[in-house]
Amino acid sequence: MAKNALLKGLPPTHPGALLREDILPALKRPKSEIASLLGVSRQTLYDVLNEKQPITPTMALRFGKLLGNGPDLWINMQRKYDLHVAERTIAKELAAIPTLKAVA
């Protein structure tokens, strides 16, 4: 996970937050133009940026192409975020599930 000691223990960030706070402002283009370039509606882009929609594999491909960094970053960020949320949501149930080991 986080190799930087300062980041240890911080929850994963939704990819929409990174896009909203850092990446899109650096591009200095209107969100409507970004949505058009991505081939999605403005509402779809806004939902991702407001963390109401996940980065799907299709959306990861779109952002990866637009930003030149490929889909893996986006899909992996979303996966880490989703696992973190799910783990917190079902923590009590997970605690009740034993871990089995193979018998030699």
N, C-alpha and C positions, 0 to 999 in steps of 0.2 A: 504494500500500500504506500503510504506517504513516507518517503525517505527523509524528508526535511523534518527535524525535530519540532520546529515551530508549527507544522501542519498536523502532527500526530494528534489523533483524537478528534479532529474536526470532521464533521459529517461531509459526505460527498455533496458536491454542488450540482444542482439541476443544470443541464447544458443551456437551457434558456436564460438562466441568470448570467452565465459567462457571455453569451451572445448579447444580451441586453446591456450589461454593465461595461464590457470591455471591447468586444469585437465590433459590433455595429457602430458605436460612437467613433471608433478609429477609422472606419470606412468613410465616414462623413457623407453618407447617401441617405435619402429618405427611406423609411421603412417600406413605403409603397413601392419604391423602385426595387428594393431587395426582394420583396414578395414576388414582383413581376419577374425578376431575373431567376428566382427559384422555380417559377411556374406554379406558385400556390397563391391562394387568396390572402389578402391582407389579414383577414380574421384568423386564418390558420397560423400565419407568422406571429400575430399578436398573442394567440393562445400558447404557442411555444415560448415566446419571450416572457409571458406572465406565468409560466410553469403550470398551465392548465392542460397542456398536451405534452406527451413524451416525444422524444426524438425517435421516430420509427426508423426501420432500416431504409425505407424510401427517402425519408427526410434526411437521414445521415448521408446518403448518397448525394442528395442535392446540396447540402451544406458543404460536404467534402469537396465537391466539384467547384462550387462557387468560391470557396475560400482557399482551394488549392492544397488542402491538407488531408484529403481522403476521408472516407466514412468511418474508419476505425476509431478515431478520437471521439467522435460524436456518439457512436453506438456504445462504446465502452464507458463513457461518462454516464450515459443514461442507464446502462446495466448496473453500474456501481450505485447510482442513486436509487434505482428501483429495489435492489437487494437490501440496501440500508433501510429504506422505508418499510419494506416487507418484514425484515427482521425485527424492527421495532414494533410493528403491528402485531405480530404473532409470537412475541418473546415468551410469553407464559406457556403457550402450546409447545414451542420448541424445547423449553426447559423440561417438559414432561416426556419427550421422546428420547429413548435410550440410543446410544451409539453401539452398534453390534460389531463384533470382531470375528473374523473367520477362524474356524477351528482348524488347527494343523493336523 
